[in-house]
Amino acid sequence: MGEPTVTSPEGREEVVRHPVTVPDRRGPLHRLRTPRRPRLWFEVLLIAVSYWTYSLIRNAVPEQKHEALRNADRVWALEHHLGLAVEQSVNHAVNSVTWLIVGMNYYYATLHFVVTLGVLVWLYRSHPGRYAAARTVLFATTAVALVGYYLYPLAPPRLMNGSGFVDTVLAHRTWGSMASGDLKNMSNQYAAMPSMHIGWSLWCGLTLFALARVPWVRVLGLLYPVLTLVVIVATANHFWLDAVGGVLCLAFGCAVSALWYGALPQQLPRTVPSRTGPVRAEPSRTGSVRAEPSRTGPVRAEPSRSGPVRAEPSRSGSSRARRRRQAP
């Protein structure tokens, strides 16, 4: 078999004996910051371990009951000073409608996890290029919340002394809170600030609004954190100022992800190659050679589509020379 040759504009032939290589000089840090297609087994393991660690740390924070109750009194007094102490009125009004408050109890207990996991799965399947950045927002938001639980223990309104709030889970005997009834020993009851029900629901809502294509899904994305705010107040599990803390944690998570990936999740490409292979040199349309990632093969040189130079196997001479000999 003949070796590939290059025919120059002057008619000379040159044999290309070695492929053109373009070394990949990207460091490991650059590769970590480049969006890649997520691996299912790794993501499942990461989420499971992360949530287990989050629960372990959150519940290991000293409850500091007396300090938490003092902080709750301060928050309640601040809301009165602002003229926005609406939690007790909402709590009593919704509690008078049995079917509504029972539904809110189950909303509080379940959708916090179901919707968040559902959005993660949707991102994994439909937006793999944005998944890692969006997941980083969620993880950073949750991580900084742990700092809040440690530095500022806060009792929820339903546990305040003589406040008149109704613990709706106990009143209606529903399974609606990990901090009420038979499950109260499984969770730190004095970790109300910030509210991760708001942090997570706002992450879900903004993600759906920014990336979903169906209009009604985008509308639901905006409504979801608003409904969650009503639920956490009506069930007396949080002050509305706890929700402000959740928003600030989400802002921190967005900043961390943007600094790491150089952009917010919605600004990144929707899809990415399944694997990052070696670099392959390919011709551009203007005749110059450009480097592109190759999924399978080694680095190689290919001819230009519009330039005068082309590479082809040589057997008995160039086709131009044969046409000259065959001409009359």
N, C-alpha and C positions, 0 to 999 in steps of 0.2 A: 504494500500500500504506500502511496506517495504521501509525503508530508505536506501540510498546508503551506501555501505560498501566498505572498502579497505582491500584486502587480502594481508597480508605481505608474504615475502619469507618463513617464518617459518610456515605458514598455519594459523596464527591467523587472525581474522577478526576484523576490527575497523570501527565503524559507523562514517561517516562524517556528522555532524549535522549542520554545518554552512559553507557557501561558503567562499572560499578564496578571500579576497579583496585586490586590489592593488590601493591605493589612487593616484589620479592624482594631483601631487603637482606643476604642472606648473602654474606660475603666469600669470596675465592678459597681462603683457608686452611680455612674451614669446609667448602667443597665438596670439597676434597682429603681431609678427614678423614671425610667421609660415605661409607659403603659404596655403591658403584655396580657395575652389571653390567660385568664385565671384557670387554675387546675381545681377540679371539683373536690377531690379528696383533701387537698390542702385547705381549701376554703371551709369545708365542713369541719375539719379538725380545728382550724383557727377560730371559727365562731364558737365552737363548743368550749374550747379551752379558755377563750377570752371571757365568755359569759360566766363560766365557772369561777374564774379568777376574780371577776367583777363582784359576783355574789359573795365570794369568800371574804374579800377585802371590805366590802360594804357592811357585811354583818359582823366583821371583826372589829370595826371601829367602836370604841367605847360608847355606850348609849348616852352617858352623861345626862341622866334624866332631869336633874335640877337645872342644869345649864340650858338644856333644850326647852324646858318650860319657860324659863326666863326669856329666852330669845323669842319664843312664840308670843309672849306678852308684849315684847318690844315691837315685833312686827305688827301685831294687832293694833297697838297704840299708834304706830306710824301710819297705818292705813286709815285710822280714824282721823288723824291729823290732816291727811290728804283729802279726806272726805270721800274715800273710795273703799270703805269697809263693807263690802257687799256680800261677803261669803255667807254670813249667817242667814240673811234674808233668802238667798238662793237655796241654801241648804234646807230651810224649813218649807219653802214653797214647793220644791221638787219632791221632798219627802212626803208631802200630802197626797201625791199621785202615785199609788203603789206600783202600777205596771211600769211607770216611767223610771222611778228610782231603782226598781229591781233590774230593769234593762241597763241602767247606767252602772250598777254594781258589776254586772257581767262584762259590760263594755270595758270598765276599768281593769278587770282581771285578765281579760283575754286579748283584746285587740292590740294592746301594747306590744305583745310578742308576735301575734299572727300577722299583722300588717307589716311590721318591720321585716320579718323573715320573708314575707311575700314580695316586698320591694327588692330585697337583696337577690332573691331568685330571679325576678324579672330583669334586674340589671345584669345578672350573670348570663342569662340567655339572650337578651336583646341588645345589650350595650356592653359587650365584654371589654372594649377599649376604655370605658369610663368606670368600670366596676371597681377597680382597685382604688381609684381616687375617691369615689363616693364612699366606699367602705372605710377608707382612712378618715374621712370626715366623721363618720359615725363612731369609730373607735376612739378618736381623739376627743370627741365630745363626751363620751362616757368616762374616759380616763380623767379628764379634768373635773368631772362631777364628783369623783371619789375624793378629790382634794377638798371640795366644798363640804362633803359629809364629815370629813375629819375636823376641819377648821371651824365649822359653824353648825353644830348639832341643833336641830330644830324640831320641835314637836308639831305634828299636824293639828289643825283646828279641833278635830274630834277628841283629842286627848288633853285639851286645855282644861284647867281646873275652873269649874263654875262658869264656863263660857256660854253654855246653852246650845252648843252644836250637837247634832244628832249623828251618831255613828250608824250610818244606814245599813251596813252589813249586819251589825248586831240587831238592829231594830227589825229588820225583815228576814233575818236568818238565811242570808244568801252567801254563796261563796264568791266574794267580790274583792277581797283585799288580803294580801299576804301578812298584813299587820293587824288583822282583826280575827276574832273568833279562835278556832282551834289552830290556825296557822300562825298566830302572832309570835310564837317562839322561833319561827324559822327566818324572821327578818328583823332588821334593826328598825324599830318603830320611830326612831328619832333622827331619821335621815331624810327629811322632807325638802331640804334646800341643797341643790337645785332640783327641780322636777324633771326627771328623765322621761316621764310621760309626755311632757311638752317638748323636750329636746329631741326625742325619737320621732314623735308624731310630726313635728315641724320638718325634720329631715326627710321623712317620707313624703310629706305634702309638697315641699319645694322640689324634691327630685321628680315626682310625678308631673308637677306643673312644668318643669323645665324640659323634660325629655319625652313625655307621652305625646302621641300624635292625635289621639281621640279627644275631642273637646270635652266630653262629659267626664272623662277620667281626669283631665286637668282641673276641672271644677271640683271634683271630689277631693283631689289633692289639696286644694285650698281650704275646703270645708273641714277636712279631717282634723288638723290641729285646733281649729276653732271649736269644734264639738268636744275635743279632748279637754280643752280649757274649761268648758261648761261642766263636764263630768267630774274633773278633779276638784272643782269648787263645790259642786252640788253634793258630792259624797263626803265632803269635809276632810279630804285627804291632803289638800294643799291650800295655801294662800295663793292669791293671784301673783304676789311677789315671788313665790317659788317658780312660777312660770317665767318671770323675767330672768331669773337665774338660769333656767333651762335655755332660754334664747341666747344669753351671753355665752354659755358653754358651746352651743352650736356655732356661734360666730368664731369662737376659738378653734373649733374643729375645722371649719372652712379655711381659716387662715393657715393652719398646719398643712392641710392638703394642698392648698395653692402654692405654698412655699416649696413643698417637696416635689410636686409635679409641674410647677411652673404655670398652672392654670387651674381654674375651677373644673369640676367634672364635666359639666355641660359644654365646656370649651375644648375638650379633648376629642379625638376621632372616635366614632362609634365602634368601629371594628379595628382589629389589629391582626397581623399574621399569627397563625397558631404556634409557630416556632420561629425563633430568631436564628437563622443559619449564617454561614460565612458570607462574605461580600463578593458579589459578582460584577465584573466590569461589563457594561452593556453600552452600545452606541446610542447617542441621542439623535434626534431628528435633524440636527444642524451639522452632524458630521463629527462632533467631538465624542470622546468616550466618557461615560459617566458610571459611577459605582452605585449598585443597587444590591440590597440583601437577597441572597439566594437561599431557598429552603432546602435544597437537596445537594446540588453539585458543588465542585470546587470552583475556585476563581478561574475565569477564562476570558479570553478576548473574543469579541464578535465583531463582524464588519458593520460599517455604517450603511444606512439605507439610502442616503442621498449623496454621500461623498464619493469622490472618484476612486478611492482605494477599496478593494474587496479581496477577501481571502477565499480561496477554493483549492481543492486537491489538484495537484499537477501530475499528469500521467505521461504524456508525450510532448508537452509544450503547451503554451497558452492557446486558447481558442482563436485569438486574434492572429497568431502565427499560422494556424491551420487554414484559416480563411484566406490568408495571403498566398499560401502555396496552391490552394485549389482554384484561385481566380485565374481566368484565361489570360 
